[in-house]
Amino acid sequence: MKDSISYFLYTLTGLFTIVNPLSAMPFYNSLIDGSDASIGPNIARRASVAAFCAMLFFGIAGKFLFSFFNVSVDGLRIVGGVLFFVSGYDMLQGRESRTKSMSAAEKLNIQDVELKAITPLAIPLITGPGTITYIMVTMQESVTLVHRTLLFLSTVIVSLATYFTLIGSKRIMKIIGESGQKVFIRLMGLILMMIAVEYFFTGLRPYVHRLLAP
């Protein structure tokens, strides 16, 4: 029981940190500025559902993708560790991640509300490369049905948290302010960098053992 709770907290914390719904708030607010009041919740709902479906797809299809491309979990851990570290470092320095930002021209080219909700808001702003990597690796590490169920529950909770964060983004910004948002994002960046180090060396260990093996 204690092991299941620890695993659930580990997956929930890691997934929430990597998704980081607060970092999507500025883009979401730019989409709904000047729009009808009903547009905001509609975009948030579609984006959260699309992000959840993407996480679910890569969690289920991860095993087949590994087999098809002949990629090992350890190799993906190393790549994920590097990716998480770069993203975490950008967050720690207060810079926007490359996958979390878009030019004004790109925003103006997207006219359809449903398309805006799915791309770029859901993919890649919410469910980006880091999230996909985390889901695929964690699913491969989940050896029991209980662990996989808990991972699924974590994706549901994070998707719901993302939805409520987006629809309450203006209220959240008024409460925590710009400084509070920056502090929170930096804290998430620090946690993400710690996850990155763990991922990288866990993936690297088997390769080192093979090189040193007689």
C-alpha positions as CSV (number, residue, x, y, z in Angstrom):
1,M,0.0,0.0,0.0
2,K,2.8,2.4,1.0
3,D,4.7,1.5,-2.2
4,S,1.6,2.3,-4.3
5,I,1.1,5.7,-2.6
6,S,4.8,6.6,-3.1
7,Y,4.6,5.6,-6.8
8,F,1.4,7.6,-7.3
9,L,2.9,10.7,-5.7
10,Y,6.1,10.2,-7.8
11,T,4.2,10.0,-11.1
12,L,1.8,12.8,-10.2
13,T,4.5,15.2,-9.1
14,G,6.8,14.4,-12.1
15,L,4.0,14.7,-14.6
16,F,2.6,17.9,-13.2
17,T,6.1,19.5,-13.1
18,I,6.8,18.6,-16.7
19,V,3.4,19.7,-18.0
20,N,3.6,22.9,-15.8
21,P,0.1,24.3,-16.6
22,L,1.1,27.8,-15.4
23,S,3.6,28.2,-18.3
24,A,0.7,27.8,-20.8
25,M,-1.4,30.6,-19.1
26,P,0.1,33.6,-21.0
27,F,-0.5,31.9,-24.4
28,Y,-4.0,30.9,-23.4
29,N,-4.8,34.4,-22.3
30,S,-3.5,35.8,-25.5
31,L,-5.9,33.5,-27.4
32,I,-9.0,34.5,-25.5
33,D,-8.3,38.2,-25.2
34,G,-11.2,40.1,-26.8
35,S,-13.2,37.0,-27.4
36,D,-16.7,36.0,-26.2
37,A,-16.8,34.7,-22.6
38,S,-17.8,31.2,-23.6
39,I,-14.7,30.8,-25.9
40,G,-12.3,30.6,-22.9
41,P,-13.8,27.5,-21.2
42,N,-14.3,25.9,-24.7
43,I,-10.6,26.3,-25.6
44,A,-9.5,25.1,-22.1
45,R,-11.7,22.0,-22.3
46,R,-10.6,21.0,-25.8
47,A,-7.0,21.6,-25.0
48,S,-7.1,19.5,-21.8
49,V,-8.9,16.7,-23.5
50,A,-6.5,16.7,-26.5
51,A,-3.5,16.8,-24.1
52,F,-4.9,13.9,-22.1
53,C,-5.6,11.9,-25.3
54,A,-2.0,12.5,-26.5
55,M,-0.6,11.3,-23.2
56,L,-2.8,8.3,-23.2
57,F,-1.9,7.4,-26.8
58,F,1.9,7.6,-26.2
59,G,1.5,5.7,-23.0
60,I,-0.3,2.8,-24.7
61,A,1.6,3.0,-28.0
62,G,5.0,3.4,-26.4
63,K,5.8,-0.3,-26.3
64,F,5.1,-0.7,-30.0
65,L,7.1,2.4,-30.9
66,F,10.1,1.1,-28.9
67,S,9.8,-2.2,-30.9
68,F,9.3,-0.6,-34.2
69,F,12.2,1.8,-34.0
70,N,14.3,-0.7,-32.0
71,V,14.9,1.9,-29.2
72,S,15.7,0.9,-25.7
73,V,14.1,2.4,-22.6
74,D,17.5,3.3,-21.3
75,G,18.3,5.3,-24.5
76,L,15.1,7.2,-24.1
77,R,15.9,7.9,-20.4
78,I,19.2,9.5,-21.5
79,V,17.5,11.6,-24.1
80,G,14.7,12.5,-21.7
81,G,17.2,13.4,-19.1
82,V,19.0,15.9,-21.4
83,L,15.6,17.3,-22.6
84,F,14.3,17.7,-19.0
85,F,17.6,19.4,-17.9
86,V,17.5,21.9,-20.7
87,S,13.8,22.7,-20.1
88,G,14.4,22.9,-16.4
89,Y,17.4,25.2,-16.8
90,D,15.3,27.5,-19.1
91,M,12.6,27.6,-16.5
92,L,15.1,28.2,-13.7
93,Q,16.6,31.1,-15.7
94,G,13.1,32.5,-16.3
95,R,13.3,31.9,-20.1
96,E,10.4,30.4,-22.1
97,S,10.9,26.9,-23.3
98,R,11.3,26.6,-27.1
99,T,8.2,24.5,-27.2
100,K,6.2,26.9,-25.0
101,S,6.5,30.0,-27.2
102,M,5.2,31.0,-30.6
103,S,5.7,34.1,-32.7
104,A,2.9,36.6,-33.3
105,A,2.8,35.6,-37.0
106,E,2.1,32.0,-36.0
107,K,-0.7,33.1,-33.7
108,L,-2.3,35.1,-36.4
109,N,-2.2,32.3,-38.9
110,I,-4.4,30.1,-36.8
111,Q,-8.0,31.2,-37.2
112,D,-10.1,28.2,-36.1
113,V,-10.9,28.0,-32.4
114,E,-10.8,24.2,-32.3
115,L,-7.5,24.2,-34.1
116,K,-6.1,26.7,-31.6
117,A,-7.1,24.5,-28.7
118,I,-5.5,21.4,-30.1
119,T,-2.4,23.0,-31.7
120,P,-0.4,24.7,-30.4
121,L,-2.1,24.9,-27.0
122,A,-2.6,21.1,-26.3
123,I,0.3,20.0,-28.5
124,P,3.1,21.0,-27.9
125,L,2.5,23.7,-25.3
126,I,0.9,21.3,-22.7
127,T,1.9,17.9,-24.0
128,G,5.3,18.5,-25.4
129,P,8.3,16.3,-26.1
130,G,9.2,16.1,-22.4
131,T,5.8,15.0,-21.4
132,I,5.6,12.4,-24.1
133,T,9.1,11.0,-23.1
134,Y,8.1,10.9,-19.4
135,I,4.8,9.1,-20.2
136,M,6.5,6.5,-22.4
137,V,9.4,5.7,-20.0
138,T,7.2,5.6,-17.0
139,M,4.7,3.3,-18.7
140,Q,7.5,0.9,-19.6
141,E,8.8,1.0,-16.0
142,S,5.3,0.1,-14.7
143,V,5.4,-3.6,-14.3
144,T,2.1,-4.1,-12.5
145,L,-1.5,-3.3,-13.4
146,V,-1.7,-1.2,-10.2
147,H,1.2,1.0,-11.3
148,R,-0.3,1.5,-14.7
149,T,-3.6,2.4,-13.2
150,L,-2.0,4.9,-10.9
151,L,-0.1,6.4,-13.9
152,F,-3.4,6.7,-15.8
153,L,-5.0,8.4,-12.7
154,S,-2.1,10.8,-12.6
155,T,-2.7,11.8,-16.3
156,V,-6.4,12.4,-15.5
157,I,-5.6,14.6,-12.5
158,V,-3.0,16.6,-14.3
159,S,-5.3,17.1,-17.3
160,L,-8.1,18.3,-14.9
161,A,-5.6,20.5,-13.1
162,T,-4.6,22.0,-16.4
163,Y,-8.2,22.7,-17.4
164,F,-8.9,24.5,-14.1
165,T,-5.6,26.3,-14.2
166,L,-6.5,27.6,-17.7
167,I,-10.0,28.7,-17.0
168,G,-8.9,30.4,-13.8
169,S,-5.7,31.8,-15.3
170,K,-6.7,35.5,-15.0
171,R,-7.8,35.0,-11.4
172,I,-4.6,33.1,-10.6
173,M,-2.5,35.9,-12.2
174,K,-4.3,38.5,-10.0
175,I,-3.6,36.4,-6.8
176,I,0.0,35.4,-7.3
177,G,1.0,38.2,-9.6
178,E,3.8,38.0,-12.2
179,S,6.5,37.7,-9.6
180,G,4.7,34.7,-8.0
181,Q,4.3,33.0,-11.3
182,K,8.1,33.4,-12.0
183,V,8.9,32.0,-8.5
184,F,6.7,29.0,-9.1
185,I,8.1,28.3,-12.6
186,R,11.6,28.5,-11.2
187,L,10.8,26.0,-8.5
188,M,9.3,23.7,-11.1
189,G,12.5,24.1,-13.1
190,L,14.6,23.0,-10.2
191,I,12.5,19.9,-9.6
192,L,12.6,19.1,-13.3
193,M,16.4,19.4,-13.3
194,M,16.6,16.9,-10.4
195,I,14.3,14.5,-12.3
196,A,16.6,15.0,-15.3
197,V,19.7,14.0,-13.5
198,E,18.0,10.8,-12.1
199,Y,16.7,9.9,-15.6
200,F,20.1,10.5,-17.3
201,F,22.2,8.4,-14.9
202,T,19.6,5.6,-14.6
203,G,19.7,5.3,-18.4
204,L,23.5,5.6,-18.6
205,R,24.3,3.0,-16.0
206,P,23.6,-0.1,-18.2
207,Y,25.7,1.3,-21.0
208,V,28.6,1.9,-18.6
209,H,28.3,-1.7,-17.2
210,R,28.4,-3.1,-20.8
211,L,31.5,-1.1,-21.6
212,L,33.3,-2.1,-18.4
213,A,32.2,-5.8,-18.6
214,P,35.1,-8.2,-19.4
